[in-house]
Amino acid sequence: MKYHFSRDLCDSDRAQLNRALDFFNITAYFKTVDGQEELFGFGAQQEADVPDKLNGTMIFGGYPFDQQVVENSKLMNGIWFVPIIFVKITQNIVIFESDTVENFNEWLTKFKTIARSKVVSHVITSELDWTSRTQKLINTIISNDKLKKVVFGRQHQYALSDTLLASTLVHALITQKNTYHVILKYQKEMFVSATPERLVKVTDGAVTTAAVAGTIRRGNTQTEDKLLGDMLLNSHKNQQEHRYVVNSIYQKLQNMTTSLNLPPQPILLQNSQLQHLYTPISARLIKKYTVLDVVNALHPTPALGGVPQKQALDYIKAHERSPRGLFAAPIGYYTSNNSGEFVVGIRSMYINHAAHTATLFAGAGIVSDSNATQEYQETNLKLEPMRQLLKGDVNDN
């Protein structure tokens, strides 16, 4: 970009950048799990429904989970954009880039707090039959020699009394530890995620990804927490579900990479509500491939779709109540020098201010020895991060 500027981070910078998210029709916010990097994209000098149509040094966006169309939405069917202004916070340094705005400090002072009344909500749609439908899925897997696993999703929709601001949601995301914090905003739509799951990161040819599958709740005490973690590590059902993901990632990366490193056993990944089986995976990317090639090769992993992939995706399309859109889909950014990072849009919600609704998403990996009631309880836990996020700005009636 034409104008470049960097300086030490000031105490007020982050709050001002968060406010700026409210003043642009198209924005992106991306914060890494460790909190070491925060990326902001403001406005669009180019936008498209697929990234191939764009040309820029930095591109934000997300693919939809599959080809099903979410009605009355632009965002949920996939959006990509080259920002007018790009800002990065790293190691207490703020970096600013733009082709049109020259003075960062002057630009940053423009954004004032937007006054909003307390947003009130009430549930308008809940899939009360999800448990019985999940039991039918378990029976199908038991009787089907080919179908091994299906990640079965559910959606939970609230009516909202007023607009939820991106700045407020970014602030509320602070409570979600050990997760990526991601917001994509397009006009009157926003997709928000506190996801623990990276799909892929590429930096200078180094590829890092991970298998995240197998879930149990956190304990109320340190002793109970360790007991639950040990149960997860020794669970045949969860280990089987996890191996599907590890094997799939390995098979898809082995022809695109060298020096592929795969630990033999998973470890625990813990966040506020849940703990997961986690296997970090690293490799070197063969030069002819791009970060988007890796994204398209990996998505959807068995952690989001199932095994075998085609049969699982067919089942999802036929039996989930509504299209997923960006739920469980790749969201992130990439650069012109073939670096980038994409996460999986789980622990997420979609806000449509034109319809005054917020839709929360969750899913569970269903295999032959799954228990439908336990899976329903697991999805309730997976909905909790976004419920907590709304509680920061919404009174739940």
C-alpha positions in Angstrom: 0.0 0.0 0.0 1.1 3.6 -0.6 1.2 4.9 2.9 2.9 3.0 5.7 3.2 4.1 9.3 4.2 2.4 12.6 4.7 3.5 16.2 4.4 2.3 19.8 0.9 1.3 20.8 -0.9 4.0 22.9 -3.4 3.2 25.6 -6.3 4.6 23.6 -5.4 3.0 20.2 -7.2 -0.3 20.7 -10.5 1.3 21.8 -10.4 3.8 18.9 -9.8 1.0 16.4 -12.7 -1.0 17.9 -14.9 2.0 17.5 -13.8 2.4 13.9 -15.3 -1.0 13.2 -18.7 0.6 13.7 -18.2 3.3 11.1 -17.4 1.2 8.0 -19.9 -1.0 6.1 -17.3 -3.6 5.4 -14.8 -4.6 8.1 -12.8 -7.5 9.5 -11.2 -8.2 12.9 -8.9 -11.1 13.5 -7.1 -11.8 16.8 -4.8 -14.8 17.3 -5.3 -17.4 20.1 -2.2 -16.1 22.0 -3.3 -12.4 21.6 0.0 -11.6 20.0 -1.6 -10.2 16.8 -4.7 -8.2 16.1 -5.6 -7.4 12.5 -8.2 -4.9 11.3 -9.5 -4.3 7.8 -11.6 -1.1 7.2 -13.6 -0.5 4.1 -13.2 -2.2 0.7 -11.3 -0.9 -2.3 -12.2 -4.2 -3.9 -14.8 -6.9 -3.0 -15.9 -10.2 -4.5 -17.7 -13.4 -3.6 -14.5 -15.4 -4.4 -10.9 -14.4 -3.7 -9.6 -15.2 -7.2 -11.3 -12.0 -8.5 -9.2 -9.7 -6.2 -5.7 -8.3 -6.3 -4.2 -6.7 -3.2 -1.4 -7.0 -0.7 -3.9 -8.0 2.1 -7.2 -9.8 1.5 -9.8 -10.7 4.2 -12.7 -13.0 3.8 -14.4 -16.4 4.2 -15.7 -19.2 2.1 -19.2 -20.7 2.8 -19.3 -24.2 4.3 -20.8 -25.6 1.1 -22.7 -24.6 -2.0 -26.1 -24.2 -0.3 -27.4 -20.7 -0.5 -28.3 -18.7 2.6 -31.3 -16.6 1.5 -31.3 -12.8 2.0 -27.6 -12.7 2.9 -24.5 -11.6 1.1 -22.1 -12.3 3.9 -23.1 -15.9 4.7 -22.6 -17.0 1.1 -18.9 -15.9 1.1 -17.3 -12.4 0.9 -13.7 -11.3 0.3 -12.3 -7.8 0.2 -9.1 -5.7 -0.1 -9.3 -3.1 2.7 -8.9 0.6 2.2 -7.1 0.7 5.5 -5.2 -2.1 7.2 -4.0 -2.0 10.8 -2.0 -4.6 12.7 -1.1 -4.6 16.4 1.8 -6.8 17.3 4.3 -6.7 20.2 2.9 -3.3 21.4 3.5 -1.8 17.9 0.7 -0.5 15.7 1.2 -0.8 12.0 -0.9 1.2 9.5 -1.2 0.8 5.8 -3.4 2.6 3.2 -3.5 3.7 -0.4 -5.7 6.7 0.4 -5.3 7.8 4.0 -2.0 9.4 4.8 -2.2 10.4 8.5 -3.0 7.6 10.8 -3.1 9.6 14.0 -5.5 12.1 12.5 -7.7 9.4 11.1 -7.9 7.5 14.4 -9.3 10.5 16.2 -12.5 10.6 14.0 -14.3 7.8 15.7 -16.5 8.5 18.7 -18.6 6.1 20.8 -22.0 5.4 19.3 -24.7 5.5 22.0 -27.0 2.5 22.1 -29.7 1.4 24.5 -29.4 -2.1 26.1 -30.3 -4.7 23.5 -33.0 -7.2 24.6 -33.5 -10.6 23.0 -35.8 -13.5 23.1 -35.6 -17.0 21.5 -37.6 -17.4 18.3 -36.2 -20.6 16.8 -34.8 -23.6 18.6 -34.4 -27.1 17.2 -36.3 -29.0 19.9 -36.3 -32.2 17.8 -32.5 -32.2 17.4 -32.0 -35.1 19.8 -34.5 -37.4 18.0 -33.0 -36.5 14.7 -29.5 -37.3 16.0 -30.7 -40.7 17.2 -31.9 -41.4 13.6 -28.5 -40.4 12.4 -26.8 -42.8 14.9 -29.1 -45.6 13.7 -28.2 -44.7 10.1 -24.4 -44.9 10.9 -24.9 -48.3 12.6 -26.8 -49.8 9.7 -24.6 -48.2 7.0 -21.3 -49.9 6.2 -19.8 -46.8 4.5 -20.9 -43.8 6.7 -18.6 -43.5 9.7 -19.1 -40.0 11.1 -21.3 -37.0 10.5 -20.9 -33.6 12.2 -24.5 -32.7 12.8 -25.3 -29.0 13.3 -28.1 -27.1 15.0 -29.1 -23.4 15.0 -30.6 -21.3 17.8 -32.1 -18.0 16.8 -32.8 -14.8 18.9 -34.8 -11.7 18.0 -32.9 -8.5 18.9 -34.4 -5.2 19.9 -31.6 -3.1 18.5 -28.3 -3.1 16.7 -25.3 -4.9 18.2 -22.1 -2.9 17.6 -18.9 -4.6 16.4 -17.0 -2.6 19.0 -19.1 -4.0 21.8 -18.7 -7.5 20.6 -14.9 -7.2 20.2 -14.8 -6.0 23.8 -17.0 -8.9 25.0 -14.8 -11.5 23.2 -12.1 -10.8 25.7 -13.9 -13.2 28.1 -13.3 -16.1 25.6 -9.8 -17.4 26.5 -7.6 -19.6 24.3 -9.6 -18.9 21.2 -9.3 -16.8 18.0 -11.6 -13.8 17.9 -13.0 -13.1 14.5 -15.6 -10.7 13.1 -16.6 -10.2 9.5 -19.0 -7.4 8.8 -20.8 -6.6 5.6 -23.4 -3.8 5.6 -26.1 -4.9 8.1 -24.7 -8.4 8.6 -22.0 -9.7 11.0 -20.4 -13.1 11.6 -18.7 -13.5 14.9 -16.6 -16.4 16.1 -14.6 -17.4 19.2 -13.1 -20.5 17.7 -10.4 -22.7 19.2 -9.6 -24.2 15.8 -7.1 -23.0 13.2 -7.5 -24.5 9.8 -4.1 -23.5 8.5 -1.4 -20.8 8.9 1.4 -20.3 6.3 4.4 -18.0 7.0 7.5 -18.0 4.8 6.5 -21.5 3.5 6.0 -23.0 7.0 2.6 -24.7 7.4 1.0 -25.1 10.7 -2.4 -26.7 11.2 -4.1 -28.9 13.8 -6.6 -31.6 14.4 -9.3 -30.6 16.9 -11.9 -33.2 17.6 -13.2 -34.9 20.7 -14.9 -32.7 23.4 -15.7 -32.7 27.1 -16.7 -30.0 29.5 -14.4 -28.2 31.9 -14.6 -29.2 35.6 -15.8 -27.0 38.4 -12.6 -27.7 40.4 -9.1 -28.4 39.4 -9.5 -32.1 40.5 -12.7 -32.5 38.5 -11.1 -30.7 35.5 -8.2 -33.1 35.4 -10.5 -36.1 35.8 -12.6 -35.0 32.9 -9.5 -34.3 30.8 -8.2 -37.8 31.5 -11.6 -39.3 30.6 -11.4 -37.5 27.3 -7.8 -38.7 26.6 -9.0 -42.3 27.3 -12.3 -42.2 25.5 -12.5 -44.7 22.6 -15.3 -42.7 21.0 -13.5 -39.4 21.1 -10.1 -40.9 20.1 -11.8 -42.6 17.1 -13.4 -39.2 16.1 -10.0 -37.5 16.5 -8.1 -40.1 14.4 -10.5 -39.5 11.5 -9.4 -35.8 11.5 -5.7 -36.5 11.9 -5.6 -39.1 9.1 -7.6 -36.8 6.8 -5.2 -33.9 7.3 -2.2 -36.1 6.8 -3.5 -37.6 3.5 -4.4 -34.1 2.1 -1.1 -32.5 3.1 1.3 -35.2 2.2 1.4 -34.3 -1.6 1.5 -30.5 -1.0 4.2 -30.4 1.6 7.5 -31.7 2.8 8.8 -32.4 6.4 5.3 -33.3 7.5 5.4 -33.7 11.3 2.6 -35.5 13.1 2.8 -36.2 16.9 1.7 -39.8 17.7 -0.8 -38.8 20.5 -3.2 -35.8 21.0 -2.9 -33.5 24.0 -5.7 -31.4 25.6 -6.7 -27.9 24.3 -8.7 -26.1 27.0 -10.8 -23.0 26.8 -13.4 -21.4 29.1 -16.3 -23.9 28.6 -14.7 -27.0 26.9 -11.6 -29.1 26.5 -10.7 -30.9 23.2 -8.3 -33.5 21.9 -5.7 -31.6 20.0 -2.9 -32.6 17.6 -0.6 -29.9 16.3 0.7 -30.6 12.7 3.5 -28.8 10.9 5.1 -29.0 7.4 6.9 -27.1 4.7 4.7 -26.0 1.7 5.9 -27.0 -1.8 6.4 -23.7 -3.7 3.9 -24.2 -6.4 1.0 -24.2 -3.8 -0.6 -21.2 -2.1 -2.3 -20.8 1.3 -5.6 -20.9 -0.5 -4.7 -24.2 -2.1 -4.2 -25.6 1.4 -7.5 -24.2 2.6 -9.4 -25.7 -0.2 -7.6 -29.1 0.2 -8.3 -29.3 3.9 -11.9 -28.0 4.1 -14.0 -29.5 5.3 -12.0 -31.7 7.7 -13.8 -34.6 9.4 -14.1 -32.3 12.4 -16.6 -30.2 10.5 -18.0 -32.6 7.9 -17.5 -36.3 8.5 -16.3 -39.6 7.1 -16.4 -40.4 4.2 -16.6 -36.8 3.2 -19.1 -37.0 0.3 -21.6 -39.2 2.2 -21.3 -37.0 5.3 -21.8 -33.8 3.3 -24.8 -35.3 1.5 -26.3 -36.2 4.9 -25.7 -32.7 6.3 -27.3 -31.1 3.2 -30.4 -33.4 3.4 -31.0 -33.4 7.2 -29.8 -30.1 8.7 -32.6 -27.6 9.0 -30.8 -24.6 7.4 -27.7 -24.0 5.3 -24.6 -23.3 7.4 -23.2 -20.3 5.5 -19.9 -19.3 7.3 -20.6 -21.6 10.2 -17.8 -24.3 10.3 -16.2 -22.7 7.2 -12.8 -21.1 6.6 -12.4 -17.5 7.6 -9.3 -15.4 7.7 -6.8 -13.5 5.6 -3.9 -13.9 3.2 -1.3 -11.7 1.7 0.3 -11.2 -1.7 3.5 -12.9 -0.5 1.6 -16.2 0.2 1.3 -15.9 3.9 -2.0 -16.0 5.8 -4.1 -17.7 8.4 -7.6 -19.3 8.3 -9.7 -20.5 11.2 -12.8 -22.6 11.3 -16.0 -20.5 12.0 -17.3 -22.5 15.0 -18.4 -21.2 18.4 -20.1 -18.6 16.3 -23.1 -16.5 15.5 -24.6 -14.6 12.6 -26.2 -11.3 13.2 -28.6 -9.8 10.6 -29.6 -6.3 11.7 -32.1 -5.9 8.8 -34.0 -8.9 10.2 -33.2 -8.0 13.9 -31.9 -11.6 14.5 -28.9 -13.4 15.9 -28.4 -17.0 15.0 -26.1 -19.2 17.2 -24.5 -22.3 15.8 -23.2 -25.6 17.2 -22.5 -29.1 16.0 -21.3 -32.5 17.3 -19.4 -35.3 15.7 -21.8 -38.3 15.6 -20.4 -41.8 15.3 -21.9 -45.3 15.9 -21.4 -45.2 19.7 -22.6 -41.7 20.2 -25.3 -40.9 22.7 -27.9 -38.5 21.3 -28.7 -36.9 24.7 -25.0 -36.4 25.6 -24.4 -34.9 22.1 -27.3 -32.5 22.7 -25.7 -31.5 26.0 -22.3 -31.0 24.2 -23.9 -28.7 21.7 -25.4 -26.7 24.5 -21.9 -26.2 25.9 -20.7 -25.2 22.4 -23.5 -22.5 22.2 -22.4 -21.0 25.5 -19.5 -18.8 24.2 -21.9 -16.9 22.0 -24.6 -16.8 24.7 -22.0 -15.3 27.0 -21.1 -12.8 24.3 -24.7 -11.7 24.0 -25.0 -11.3 27.7 -22.4 -8.6 27.6 -24.8 -6.6 25.5 -28.1 -8.4 25.6 -30.6 -9.2 28.4 -31.8 -12.8 27.7 -35.5 -13.0 28.3 
